[in-house]
Amino acid sequence: MTTRRTLLLSLALTAALPAFAGVQTITLDGRPPGTRFDGIGVVDGGGATSVLLKDYPEPQRSQILDLMYKPKFGASISALIVEIPGDGNSTQGSMPSHRHTRADVDYGRGYTWWVLREAKRRNPALTLDAAAWSAPGWIGDSGGSHEFFSPDGADYYVSWLKGLRDVYGLELDAIGSRNEKGVSYDFAKTLRARLDAGGFSKVKLHSFDNWPDDTKFDFVKDMPKDAGLRDAIDIIGAHINAPESVVPSWVREAAAALGKPIWNTEQHVYVAGFDGALGIVQAFNRNWIDSGVTKIVNWYGIAGLYTLEPYSGVKEAAIRANWPWSGHYEVNPQLWAYAHYGQFTAAGWTYVPQGSGALQDGGSYVTLKSPGADYSVIIETRQAKAPQTVRVAVGAGLSTADVAVWRSDARAQFVHVADLHPEGGAVALTVDPDAIYSLTTTRGQQKGGFAGVPAQQAFPFPYRANFDDYRDARAWGYLPRYFADIEGAFELAPCPGDRRTCLRQGVPVRPHSWAPDWKPYTILGDDGWTDYEVSADVRVGRGESAAVMGRINDVGSGYGAIPKGYWLELDGAGEVRLVVVRGKVDKKALVGDAEQQALIKAANDAAEGGEKVLASAPLAGVAADRWHTLKLQFSGTRIRGYVDGKPVVEATDTLYGKGMAGLLAGPAQTSLGMPYYRDVVVNRVDGALPPPTKPLPGQAPLYARKR
């Protein structure tokens, strides 16, 4: 309350200051045409970021979506980019493609369709964008290139767009060539032609969305002399980590000459707490001021994944939705950073010429104008040295209405602190260091929120999933609650030979993965579990294997997903193995982008990596295409493996003492294994079989049930 009174007094005393030394004047003129603002927003994907969001009960699931997408309520973003699911790991996990094979098309798989529909339903003005990170392995096979950048890749995109339009009634505003996977002029031209032929001529193409500062804009040099490339690419796209990364002046000049906007198709601000919120607004401002970027999407919005997974939401996300079994979620201060833009602007506004720049004592400001006369000024003072007075002189072409002031700092976010009345055509205020301000002539903003968010609870234990309560698998996107695929796609499917429902690894061939792939596996549970047993009925074909996993305490750093933990594996020939996996073989090998390489260097992990067989045994009477029960049991350092209720392997290992459970599909001879699983149980050691875990009240399917 004291802070609010102090600020109000400061605003009152400076409301009509003349221009003099120590006061920075921002002069606004709304008459000259300004550059179009294409919005700010988030990425959903690039890792299975919403895998647990879909499992929340109502009303919490809708509350989380409202806080992200509902206009003038929470973040109120104006732009959303999603990953087109592609079966391979693309940071935290994998998402099932709509086309596992060339002949296979199913527009019900996964939850990305649902995310797009729910976001657009809340804000019809929201712009929609997409790109592939990973993609199915059959792409490129027809031409022998085995490359995503092929006619197959272009047709794959078009088929996804047709599903989005024909089944879900949505169309993209833009699409990317592929995320962070190089450059292909031929592909850009082919994709443009296939989009036009498929009825998607209005979908703009941004390329090539890469990150290395020294090479990511090289293609721009060739656009003036290559008419086909120039006509294919509508938007110059790249990953630009402002303020450190800046678009070179020659790129800005070339873009202006070509009439192409520049978009930041992935910004990163990996900072926890309110300093992260400051960093987001600083990045949004500086993208325009330093680089002429007109659309910025930050990775990522809603953290709907396990806290064990990399980038789990503490530093990266606006909302943490890591606990669907309890209905608990948490709003990070970063949400209100988006709100300082999202509730005061919209895609289609314009940057006011000469209305953006640096503050004298640290910080930045950006001014945007509506298609009418309204305007908003967004100010950030990250790491400013002292309070500073800013005077906004409002010229012709802009509203003369009172100016509402909204403020955020580390103590309180998104507070409406005053309405300033222009005196002599100007308003002024003193802005404090490390704060965010939005000044606006618009109205209707609010700090949205919900009372009664349930308390955080541990994952249910014991746990049993038999999958028989998913009678209409498509209504759930073919994905059971609480399973998070790290690689491959573990999907609900009819059990062979009976009328029950199983889980099956559905990806038949190794995908074009964004990150280095290992083996298909999925996880669930609590990373604090210590002594327990995990079991499942499995059915494997010839040359295949299936495993139950336990004490999983790591699933990779975000570029590469080799886990740490144990598994008990059975193959179709009756061989059983107890294995420990200790992450990648060479833990010091520098892979991934600059941030990944920095993490690897900082970890300086010299421990032995890779897989080690702790015990193995051949079993008589075990054959392919039959059901067998695997059980992996942990009791202190003793680890036992059971097949069909009989102990078959045992080892002592001290490396990992706790972690989550999971399922693994071993590779087949020339492809990926596609075994079946049912009756997955996580239980006390030698405990009685628990009843199937029931859905929470209010848990709803993603899509309308078939009639």
N, C-alpha and C positions, 0 to 999 in steps of 0.2 A: 504493500500500500504506500509506503514511503517512497519507493521508486516511482510509482505512478504519479504521486503529487509533485515530486521533483521534476519529472519530465513534463508534466502539464505546465508547471511554472516556467520551465525553460522554453516551451513552445510559445507561451503567451508573451514572454519578454522579447522573443525574436520574431514575432509574427509579421512585422512590417519594417524590418531593418533596411536602411538604404545600403547601397553598395559601398563598402569601404574596406581598408586593409584588414585582413583577418577574416573576412566573410567571403566565401566563394560563391559567386553568382552563376547560376545555370540559366541561360536565356533560351526559351523555347519558342519556336515559330512553327505553327501547324500548317502553314500554307504550302511550302515546297513538298513535292512528292517524296515519300520515304521508301526505303527498302522493305519489302514484305517480310514480316516475322512469321516463320513457319512452325513455331511452337517449341515448348519444352516438355520433356516427359521422361519415360522410363523404358527399359528393356524388360520384357518378360520372357525368359528363356536364356539361351547361352549357358546352359546348365538347367537342370529340371527344377526351376525356382518355384513352381507352383504345385509340386507333387503332393504336398501335404495340405495346401490351401483347399484343394478340392474335397478333402476329407472332413473339414470342419462341419459341425452341426449348425443348423439355423437357430437363432438369428445371427450368430457370430460370423458365419461365412459372409452373409450379406453386409454386415457391419464393416468388415475388413474391405470389401469391395467398394462400399460407399466412401470410406475414408480415402481411398486411392482415386476413385474415378468420378464421384458425384460432383457436379459443378458447385462452386462456392460453398463447400462443406469441409473438405479436408485438403488433400494435395491438389485436387482439381486440375490434374495435368491436361495438356492439350494435345499430346502426341504419345502414341504407344507403338513400339516395335516389338514383334514377337519372333521367336525362333520357329522356323518351319521344321517340325520334328523329323529326325532322320536316323533313329535307331542306334546312334553311337554317342559315346560320352562327349559332352561339350562344355564341361567344367565341373559342375557338381554331380551330374548324372546324365541319363539318356531319356529320350522320349520316343514313343512308338510312331513310326512313319505310317502314313495312310497307304503306302505301297511298299510292303516288304519285298515283293517281287514285281517283275514287269507286268504280270497278268493280274496281280492282286490290287484291288482298289477297295478301301473301306474308309468312308468319311466319318465313322463313329469312333475311331481310335483316339485315345488320349484326351487331354483336357485343354489344349490350346484353342480349339474351336470355342469351347465354353468360356475361356478367359476373354476372347475377342467379343463374343456375343454379350457377355455381362458388362464389359467395359463400355461398349457402344450403346447398350441399352440405357446405361446411366447418363451418358453424355453423347448424344447423336452428333455433336460437332467434333468429337475426338477424331484426330487423323490416325489412320492405321497403316502400318508399315511391317515388312517382314523380310527375313533372309534365312538361308540355311547355314547352319554351322556344320552338322553332320548330315549324311545322306545315305540312302541304301546302296549296297555294294553292286547291284545290277546296273546302275547307271554307268554308261560308257561301254558296257560289254558289247552292244550291237555294232559299234564301230571299231572295236578292238583296242580302244584307247585306255579303258578302265579309268577314265578321268571324269570328275563331275563336270568340268568345263567341256561339255559335249552337247550335241543335239538332244541326247537323252535327258541331260540336266535341265535344259530349257523346257522340254515337254513335261518333265516332272513338276516343275514350278507351275506350269499352266494347269496341269491336272489338279494340283492343290488349290489353285485359285478357283477352279470350277466347283470344287466341293464347297469352298467357302461361300461362293455366290449361290449355287443351286440348292444347297442343303440348309445353309444358315443365313442366307439373305444378306450377306456382307460383301463389300468390295474393298480392296486395298486402295490407298492413295499412292503408295510407292512400294517398291521392292528392290532389294539389293542383289548384286550378282552372287556373292557368297561372302560370309564373314571371315576376314583375316586369312584368306587362303590364296593369295596371289592375284595375278592379272591375266586376263585372256580377252583380247580385242575381239576375236572371232565369237567367243561366247556372248559378249555383250550385244553384238550385232544379231546373232542368232536368237537370243532371248527377246530382243526388241521385236524381231519379225514374228516370232511365235506368239508373243503377247498380243500383237496387233491382229494376227490371224485368228486368235482364240477369243476375240471380243474384249480384250483388255487394253485397248489403245490408250485409255485414260490413266492407266497405272504407270506412274513415272519410274524410271530406272535410275538408281544411284549406284555409283561404282567408284573405287573398287573396295573400299571399306577395310583398309589395312592399317597397321599401327607403326611400323618403323619410320621415324621422322626423316631418315635420309633417302627413302625410296618411295614412300606411299603416294606421292604426287607426281611421280615421273611420267605417268600416262598422260597427264595434262599437256605435256609438251607436244604430244602427237595429235591431240584433238584438232588443232587448227588445220593440219594438213591431211587429216584422214576424215573425209566427209561422212563415211559410214559410222565411224566411231563417234564423231561429233553428234550425229543425229540420233544414235542409239542411247547415249548417256544424257539424261535430263539434268542430273544433279551430280556435282563433284562430292563424293563421300569419303570420309576418312575418320579414323579414331584419333581424337585430338584431346590430350589431357591438359586442358588449360588450368592454371595460367602458365605452367612450365612449357607446354607445347604450343607453338604458334604457327599459323599458316603463313608460309613465305609470301612476301609482297608480290613476287612474280606470279604465284598461283592466283592471288586475288586479282591481279591485273588481267591475267588470262581468262579467269572466270567471268569478269565483267565484260571483256571483249566478246566472249562466247555467249553471253546472256544466260549463264548457268549459276544457280545459287550454290553455296557451299554448306554442307551439313556435317555436323559431328554425329556420326552414327553410333558412337559409344564413348562416353566420358566416364572416368573413374574418379571417385572421391572416397578413398578407403580410410576414413577418419571417424572415430567413435564420438558420440555425444554431440553437444551443440557446436563444437568446432567443425564437425562434419557438415552440419547444416550451413554454417558460414562458408565452408568450402564449396558447397553446391551452388549457392547464390554467387559467390565469387567466380566460379567456373562459368555459370550461365552468362554473367555480365562480361567477363573477359573474352569469352568465345566471340562475342560480337565486337567488342572494343578493339581487341588485338588482331582478330582474324577474319572479321566479316562473316562469321558463321551465323546462319539464320534459323537453324533448328538444332537443338541439342537434346540427346537422350542419354540419361545416366543409367549405368548398370549397377543396381537393379531396383525394382520397386518394393515388391512384397516377398519376404523371405519365408516361403512355405516349404521348408525342408528341415532335415534333422540337424541339430546343432553339431553333430560329429562331422558333417560335410564341410568342405572348404567354402569360405566366404558365406558363412551361415547367417549373416544378417546383423551382427553387432555393429560393424563398421559400414556396411554397404547399403542396407535397406532402410526404407521409410517405415515399414511395419514388419514386426517379427511375428510370424504365424507358424511357430515351430512345434506347437503342442495341440493338435486337433482333438486328441482323445480327452482333453480337459475343457476344450473350448476357449482356453486362455490365449490372448494375444497381447502384444505390447506395441505402443506407438513410440517410435524413435523421434528425437528432435528434427531429424532430417525431413520428416513429413512436412513440417511447417516451412522448411526452405522452399519446397515445391509450391506451397500455398502462397508464398510471397510473390511468386510469378503467376501461378495457376489461377488464383482467385481475382487477379487484377488485369489479366491479359487474355488473349485468345489467338489461335492461329488465324492469320488473315489481317491482324493489326499491322502497323508499320512502325519502323524505328523513326523517331523524330530526328531529322538532320541536325547535327551539332548538339544533340540532346544526351549524349553519352560520353563518358570519359573517366578520368582518374580524379579522386579527391586529393587535395593538397597535402594532407597529413596522413594519408593512407586510406585505401578503400576505393570503391568505384560506384558508378551510377549508370543506369540505362533508362531511357525514356521511350515509351511506346504509346501509340495513338490508335484509337479505335477507328473504324470506318466513318464514324461521326466525329464529334468534337471531344469526346472523353479522352483522358490520358492518364497514364500511371508512370511513376518514377520509382525504380527499384534500386535501393542503396544498400551496400554492404561495407562494413568498416573492419574487416578482418585484419588484425595486427596493426591497427592504427595507433599512432603514438599518444593521442590526446583527443578530448572532445573537440569538434569543429562545427562551425556554423555554416549552413548551406542555405542560400537564398535562391528560390525558384521564381524567375520572372516569366510570366505567362503571356505570350504574344498572341497575335491574330491566328484564327483558325482553330483555337483550342477553347474548351469550356472555361467559363469564369465562375463556375460553381465552387462551393466550399471544398476543401481538400481534406479527405479523411487520411489519418495517419495510423498505420498498423506497425507494430514493433515486436521484435523477438530478441532476447538475449539468453544467456545461460540460465537465468533464474525463471523466466517466463516466456513462453513462445506464443506468437500470434495474438497479440493484445491490441484492441482498438483503443488508442490512447488519446486521440483528440480529433476535432474537425477544425481546420484552419480556414479563416475567412480572408481572402486576398485583400490586401491593402495596397493601393497604388499598383495593382496588377501583379502583386508578388506575395509569396508566402516564404517564411524562413523558419528553420528549426536547427537546434543543436543536436548533432548526432554523436553518440558515445562510441568509443572503441568496441570492437567485437560485438557488433549488433547488426540487425537487419531491419530495414524500414521499407515500407511500401506507402507511397503517397498517391492518392487516386481521387478522381472525380466520380468514379463508379460507386455503386452501392450494392448491398445485398450480401456482403461477405459475412462469414461466421466461422468460429472455431468449433467445428463439429466434433462430436464424440458421443459415447454411449456409457450409461451407468450400468453397473452390475456385470462387468466382464468377469467370467468365472476365474477362480484362483488356479494357478498352475498346479498340475498333479503329475505324478510319475506315470510312465507308460503302464498300461494294465498288465499285471502279473499274477498268476499265470495267464497265458494267452493261447488261444486256439482258433485257427481259421480253417474251416472246411470248405468254404467258398460256395456252399449250397444255397446261401441266402441271396446270391446274385442271379436271380432267375432270368432277368433280362440283362445280360452282360453289357450290351451296347449302351444301355442307359447309364452305365457307370464308366463309359469310355473303355471298357474291357479291363479296367484296372481295379484291383481290390484295395480296400482301405489300408493305409499305413505302410504298404510296401513301397520302397523308393528304389527304382532301378538305377544302378550305377552304370552298367553297360547292358546292351541288349534290351529286350522288351518282354517282361513276364506278364502274360495276358490271360484273362479268363477265357476258358475254352471248354467245350464238351469233353468229358472224360471218354477215352476210348473204351468201348465195350459195355458201357452202362449209361444211365441217364443223369449221372452226377456232374457237377461242375468242377473243373480242375484249373490249375495255373499251369501255363505252358510258356516256355521260352519261344517266342515267335519269329525271331530273326534268323533266316536260313543261311545267309552268307555274310562274311565280314563287311561292315559298312565302310563308306568313306568317312572316317571319323575325324572330327575336328581335333580331338586330343588323342594321343596314342592309346589304342585299345589293348585290353588284356583278355579277359574272358567274360561272358555274360554273367552278371550276378545282381542280386537285389538284396536290400537290407531292411530290417525293421527292429523296433524295440528301444532299449535304453542302453546308452554307452556306459552306464554304471553297473550293469549286471556283472556278477562275479561267478558264483557257483550256481550252475543251472544245467539243464539239458534241453537241447533243441532236437526235434524230430520231424520227419515228414515221410509220407508214402511217396515213392518215386517210381517212375516207369521210363526206362531208357530203351532206345532202339540199338540196333547193331552199330558198333563203332562209336556210340555215344557214352556219356557219363553224366551223372547228376550228383550233387553234394548238398549237405547241410553245413552251414557255417556258424561259427561262434566266436565270442570274444573279439569281434571286429572293432578295432580301436582307431582305424584310419582308413580312408578311402582315396588317398592320393591328395596331391596339392592343388588340383584344379587343372593341371595339364598333364594327363596321365592318371590312371585310376587303379593302379595295383594296390590292393589293400594290405593291411596288417591284421593277422588273426589266424584262425585255424579252420580247416574243413575236413569232413569225412566224406569220401567219394566212392561211388560204386559204378563200375562200367558194365557194358552189356555182356562182357565175357566172364563176369563174376569176380573181378579183381577189386579189392577194397583197399583204400589208402587213407592214412591219417597224415595230414600235411600242415605245416606251418608256413605262412607266407609273410615276408618281412619287408614289404614294399618293393620298389624297383631294385634291380640288381646293382646298378651303379648309382648310388644315392647322390653323388656329387656331380653327375652329368648335368650340364646346363641346358635345359630345354624350355620351350614356351616363350612367352613374351618377356619384356624387360622386368616386369613385376615378378613373374615366376622365377626368373633367374636370380633376382635379388633375394627371394625367399630361400632358394636352394643354397646360395652362398651364406646367408645368415644362419641357416640350420647347421651347416658344417657337419653333416651326419656321416660318420665314418663306419658305422655299424654294418655288419654283413646284411646283404639284402637277398631278394629272390626267394624261391621256394625250397623247402627241405622236407623230404619224406621222413616222418617220425616212426611210422610203422606201416606194414602192408601185409596182405594175406590173400591167397586165392580161395574162393569159396565154391564148394560143390553144390549143385542144385540151384544155382542162380543163373538165370537166362534172360536174354533181351525180351522186351515187349511183355514183361510181367511186372506186377506190383510187388515192391519190397519196401520195408520200413527201415529207414536209417535213423539212428539216434546218436548224437554226439553229446557226451557228458563231461562236465568240468567239476572237479572237486579239489580245490587248492591247486597243486602242481600236477595232479594226476588227471589224465585225459583218457577217456575210454570211448571206443566206437562199437556200436551194436548194429547188427543187421537182423531183421525179423526177430527181435527180442533177445538175441544171443550175443554175448560179448565176443568180438572177433579181433580187435586190435587195441593196444594200450601203450601209452607212453607217459613219461614224466618230462615236463617242460616248464621252465620258470620265466619265459620271455614275456608273456602277456597274461595278466590276471583279471582283466575285465573287458567288456565290450558287448556289442550288439550281436544279434542273430542274422542269418541270411540264407539264401539259396544260391546255388551256382550251377551253371550248365557247362560241362566240359566240351571242348571242341570235338567235332566229328572229324573224319579223315580228311575231307576236302572242303568242309563247310563248318558251320556252327551247329552244336548240338541243340536239339529241340525236345528235351524230355518233358514229361508231365510231373506235376506235384499236387498232392492233396493232403488234407489233415495235417497242417503245419502246427506244431505245438512247442511252446516255450514254457518250461515247467520247473518246479522244484526237483532236485535230484531224487529220483525214485518216488516222485509224487504220484498220486492218483490222477488219471486222465481228467482234465477239467472239461466242463461243457464248452461248446463253441462260444466264443466271445460275441456278444450281440452288438448291433449298431447302437450308437447313442441316440437318444430321442432327438429328433430334428435333423438327423443326417439324411440328406436327400440326394438322389441321383443327379447327374449333370445334365442329362438330356431327357426329353420326353420319352416315356415308355412306349414301346410298340403296342399297337392295339391288336 
